[in-house]
Every structure is written in C-alpha cells, then in structure tokens.
Amino acid sequence: MATSKKKVWYKVLDNKNELPEGRVKTVTAAHKGICLTHFEGKYSALDNKCPHQGGPLGEGSIENGMLRCPWHGWDFHPQTGVPPGGYDDGIETFEVKEENNAIYVGVEEEVPHETTVSDIMVETMVNWGVTKVFGMVGHSNLGFADAMKRIEQKGKLNFYGIRHEGAAAFAASAYGKLTGKPAACFSIAGPGATNMFTGMWDAKVDRAPILALSGQVATQVVGTGNFQEVDLVQAFGSVAEFNHRVQSDSRHAELMSLAIKHAILKRDVSHLTFPDEVQERKAKPHAKAKTPEKRMTTLEIAPPKEAVDDAVALIRKSKRPVIILGHGARAYKKQLAAFAESLNAPVVTTFKGKGLISDYHPLGGGVLGRSGTPIASWFMNESDLLIVFGASFSNHTGITPKKPIIQVDFDPLALSKFHKVEVAVWGEISRTLEIFEEELKSGINALDQTKEVAERWKIWKEEKAKRLLETSDNGVSSIAIFDAMNQLTPENAVMCVDVGNNAYSFGRYFESKEQDFLMSGYLGSIGFALPAAMGAWTAVGDERPVVAVAGDGGLCQYLAEITTLVKYKMPIKLIVLNNHELGKISKEQRAGEFDVWQTSLSNPNFAEFARSCGAWGKRVENQEHLKAAMEELFAENGPAVLEVITDVNLI
C-alpha cells in the first residue's frame, strides 16, 4: 500500500488583504510556484504553470469569471483550475487555509534533492580549483546555476553576478593573467554567450587560462530557429581550444576535467555549453565528481643541451647584455632579478610585462616600446646581446631584430615567430635559469652597467620634472596624475589599465615598485580595466589593494559594473581620466593625415554616477586639488571613483 506524502503548510501572504477580490498573484510555497486567486470571497491556490506552454498564471487576470493565462489567453476557473467545457488539461490545485488573517498553502513535503549532471560537473570544477565564477543567471542556464548555488552554500565557490557578460569574461581573463589559474564566466544561450566572446579572445591571445560556461536551448529545438538559438559550439570554434556540447550520455565529470586541464596546460580557452534538458538530468547511479590528482604533469621542462650551450657561449662573450621580460615571465620575477644581478645587466620589460622588475631596482630600466621610457630603448640600442624571456616580439614593443638575441619560451611556436634569432631556447623559464646559472658560474665578461642605469634614470626624471610644469586651463596633465600616483599608490597593489592615451601615459610615467599590472595586451580591448579589477580582487581579496586606471571612453563600456563593486563590497579604487574624447583615436587620425572626426564624447559626471551607485566619488578639475583627492581615494575602505578632468594634449 502506497504511503501518502506529508503535507507542509507555507505562509504565502502575511495579510490576506494584500490580495483584493478579483485579483491573482504569484506566490511560492517552498520551491513550488503557486497562482493565488481571490474570487467570490474565496482564496484558492493553483499550480502557477499553464499546461499550454507554462505561462505564469499568477501574472494573468480574472476576466468574466475565468482566470486567463497572460501568454496565450487560455481560460481556467480561478478556484477549481478546470477549463471551460471540462477538458482534461486543467490545473492542479492545493489546499488553502486562513490563520490570524494570513494565508497558508499546503503542498506535499519536498523529496530530498537527487544529484544531477550539473551537480557532478560543478563539484568536479571546484575540485580542479575553479572556485570563482562571473556571470548572469538566466532562463537557459538555471539548472547549472542551481548546482552552483548548492556548492556556494557549502562555502566552496564564489559567484559574482555581473551586469554584462562581456565584463564576466574580462574578469575571468584578468584572474587567469594574474594567477595562472582559470576562473569561469557564465551565461545564458544566444546573446549572453556571444557577449562573452571578446573577453574570451582577450584571454586567448594573452595566454590566460579561462573556462567559459554557457547555457543552451533544448536540443530538440536546435536548428529550428528557436528563440535565442545560436550554435555555440560552432560560434566558439575559433576562440576555444577545448569546445564541447554537454550531452545526456557524456562522461560528465571527465568532460569537465578535460576542459579545465586544457585551459591550464594550454593556457587557453575552454568552453562547455549545456542544453537545457541536460542540466537537471539525474546523474547516473554511480557517477562521482573527479579531482586533478595524478592528472597533471609538471611543466618544468629543461631546454635541449645544444640550445643551452649556444646560449651560454653568447652570454659569456657579451660585454653589454640586456634582459627583456615579457608577460610570459610573470611567475619568475625573483629568479630573473637574481640572474640579472649575476650579470649586472639592465632589465627592461614589455608593456604587458610592466612591473616584473621594480623601477627602483638598481638594474630596472622600465618599459620598452611605444608605451615605454627612453631608458629602456637606450639600453636596448647600446646592447650587444638581448636575452628575452617570455615575450612575444609584438610591433608595439619593438624589440630590435638587429641585435643578437637569445629567446627563452615554454611555447616552441613562440620561438623565432616573426624572424630568426641567434638562439631559440625551448624550456620552462625557472628550469632554464637554473641551468644557465650553473653553466655561467665562471667566465662572464659582462660590464657592470648599474651606474649607467642610475645615470639614465636621472636624465629621464629631469625630463619628467620639466613636463610636470606644463599646465593647462583645459584640465590636468597625465604626467601630473601619474606623478601623484607614484607617491600615493600602495606599493603592493594590483593595477589594471585600460586602452588608449591613459595606457600610454601609464606605461611611460608610472614607476613600478612591487605592483602587478594587468592589461588587454594583444587584443587591446577598450573597457578592460574595470571588469579586470573585479577579477583581480576575487584573486587577492583583502590581501592586496586593487586599482583600475581608465579613460572615459573605456570606462563607459562597462560603467554599470560600479554597481557590482558596491553589491559585493569590492574595495576597488578606480581612477578615470576624463578628457571628453577618444584621444588616442584623434591622435591616430592626425598622424594618418585624416580629419579628426567622431571622437568627441558626451560623458556623465563619473563621480556623481559613482555616488548614485553607492560608491565613494570625487571629481578633480585642477592640479592643486589632485594629491589631496587621491589621498582620500586610497583612504576609503570601500569602492571608490576619482574622476580627473584632463587635457587631451598633455599626455
């Protein structure tokens, strides 16, 4: 004999007068959606889903004595749920009782949650160390979102609801650049997923691991032109190194494991898309989440002996070696500084590698290239050997091919990518450095260039002091902003920079100490700074300050994310250089002998906007107030925005 399930009563209205006669309302009893009606003096409870297409009956109305579905106008009796004519597609009803003027609905006790495919995959994801997810919950990803909710409630995952999926992908990209580990971005099908595309490309070209998770419409309607239907596997085929649709019969834990393993080892993009019907499917009886235990190999690959011998021979005979560090050397700052000290060789960086050696280190020479200092270019030009670690040789950096070059990189395809080099060394950087140092214990002929580094810095600082005297009635100069930042920015901050004139000035004038720097390097995507700062904060928490520097053009792309900072109490400090212009584009138009056209901007008062969102905000319009305002900015405990009106010509 079947055992009847226990009935549980849930209060759905504190006061029955909240629902007037002749009205309907959606309420919830546990997780059950209820259409509560008040008709002919009686309160009734019906299932909230219309049997036609699941329309929310609680959003409908009572017309001519019948409850009408708001989607397609199907009618039901507001007390019995029976349609006109008594057809068999009526609506389930539930008992209602009144107590102390409140309304209660009785529903069967919920059965314990059964493990779903999404549960298995989320647990596997967390086991592999992917614990930060940026995204937006929506109708085609609800099952997977529900699984993440359960893991978050256990304290194993943090989900950050953003205002635009593009910001989610940039945040995850920045997290990967800073930590070398993947975070996830999460979206619905169709436009939510395609919004993530730019940030995914940013991660791909800057070799940052990232996991993209997208919902998808039900498999049965794929190919029919269904609402928000996009073939996401095909759409992301160009950006994702690992790119799969999750199916009912997939090996679900293994599929998630492979996605994350590819992201980490390839330093690339992995994408999984989840059809709607798969997300809530019950897991197979013995399905278990997987872990990375014994699934990952060490990456400490030693370079070939012949390459080592050739490199060591070049270093031994060099008088004026210069070391160049790119973003790929980020994890080896201390070892590379020690190697430079053993050679007394200047160290310069690419823009993406800014901060890999402090500008206050006796051998630090600043940034090379278009965003760089004359110190770095001078030492490159005076060198007789360039030793390059983890750099891509982009045009923006301008590493000259006219000097003998030793290039060290973990990626064999990056070696001699654009032109031949004297010695291409394929190996993991720290292992390669150990071998170099052992081989170079004797026989080094390099000159001590430490004194020259100090001399070149002296010349550059004198030049910067002259530029600092240039003022304007149209706004503050960029050099004044970065001079103030040099004095006040916390020495261990993570700093996120946008694209445009603000970035060029940042690279040239800001003097790094122990900060880390994040930017949209190869993709050069405007709008990067603010969402990147969100990703950085989730990586470092309260252990390090996070600072974003943006122009007005870039900030407006994701301006609404200031509300995200407030919601999650992210104490990010945002400095926006507002010149009411896409100044970098105006400059390029002039350089190309075009008319300056359509680069002017109409901006809000960013400080007022920040305050309206619940953040601290202040605007500075002249240089004498700059330093005091910046001190206030860094003294704030929560999210804060400092807007500086700048002169577009003083960069």
Secondary structure, DSSP 8 states (H G I E B T S, - for coil): ------EEEEEEESSGGGS-TTEEEEEEETTEEEEEEEETTEEEEEESB-TTT--BGGGSEEETTEEE-TTT--EE-TTT---TT--S----EEEEEEETTEEEEEEE-------BHHHHHHHHHHHTT--EEEE---TTSHHHHHHHHHHHHTTS-EEEE-S-HHHHHHHHHHHHHHHSS--EEEE-STHHHHHTHHHHHHHHHTT--EEEEEEE--GGGTTTT-TT---HHHHTTTT-SEEEE--TTS-HHHHHHHHHHHHHHHTSEEEEEEEHHHHT-B--TT------TTT---------HHHHHHHHHHHHH-SSEEEEE-GGGGGGHHHHHHHHHHHT--EEE-STTTTSS-TTSTTEEEE-STTS-HHHHHHHHH-SEEEEES----TTT---TTS-EEEEES-GGGTTSSS--SEEEES-HHHHHHHHHHHTSS-------HHHHHHHHHHHHHHHHHHHT---TT-B-HHHHHHHHHHHS-TT-EEEE-SSHHHHHHHHH---SS-EEE---SS--TT-HHHHHHHHHHHHTTSS-EEEEEEHHHHHHTGGGHHHHHHTT---EEEEEE-SB-HHHHHHHHHTT----S-B-----HHHHHHHHTSEEEEE-SGGGHHHHHHHHHH-SS-EEEEEEB-TT--
